[in-house]
Amino acid sequence: MHLDAALPPIHLKHVPEIARAAEEMGFAALWSTETQHDPFLPQALIAEHTQTMQMGTAIAVSFARSPANLAYTAWDLAAQSGGRFILGLGTQVKAHIERRFGMPWPESPVKKMREQIEAIRAFWDCWQNNSKLNFRGEYYRLSLMSPFFNPGPLALTPSPSPDSGRGEPAIPIYLAGVNTGLAKLAGELCDGFLVHPLNSPRYLEEVVLPAIAEGEAKTNGEKQKTVISVTAFAAGTPEEQNFARAQVAFYASTPSYRPVMALHGWEEVAEKLSAHAAKGEWGEMFGLVTDEILAAFCVTAPAADLAQAIQERYAGIANRITLYIPFVPGERDGFWKEMVKEISE
């Protein structure tokens, strides 16, 4: 099991310091998110200011971008980092795609995501192997790549991440999801699956992992096992438990994530959370997350025992762990050093 770090939502000028500190601390990777800032810009600085640590987007909103945008950006970051970059993609939800990004929501999110991934790799194959760009699907038709716009092949040193089994400069693609459609797609097409923070071992074992295995079975053994990267709520103090409780309330109010709550018998709670969220009644939501619900979605233990509790919770499930708490150097360095020591291989 590898322990990764999450970059806090900060301005770019602070990224180099955090990146150097994360690598020195021993984290296996540093992930940037798409919340308050673009997720790709920090990646260029992480690549510049580190030597061996992996890096990636967890996530970049794929439906807000074209396959060409994603292919070019990932290609450049892979080149700059010497093959350490991981392209982590997620669909986001309909309201954000339509009302925050001003983009259309597809009739079939899974089908569009499949086409995006296949189209991205069509660009990469064209650039690496000088093959003709000729991708034709329902959402994308791509057939124009003149030499002026072709960045040419990558010569990566070191070799691309072993997460992937493909022979070309295989920039790993991780796909985020909650429900079975995207989990199956990740198992079939992707190198890794980014588990949403609103997760429980039961939901992963009964829903997500079987769906990923179903996708893997379609490849007839031609694909390496999908890397499972879990973002986990973890709390060692009452204050951290309150923070996690608020985040669980926020995520559980999203209708797309309702199956997670429903599996545990908490669909009625999720409906109440959604109703409060629709009215902007954020203060009313906190109390609906009982201790039982919190325990299902958050690892709680005294700080000294937290690393062991995380390992026990996700043993046999996760290959990579990222705590929901962002890494900030100078804050709780002793805590992070112990986490890296106990969790990382």
Summary of the structure (lengths in Angstrom):
residues: 345
radius of gyration: 19.9
end to end distance: 5.8
largest distance: 59.7
contacts: 1152
relative contact order: 0.13
helix: 49%
strand: 14%
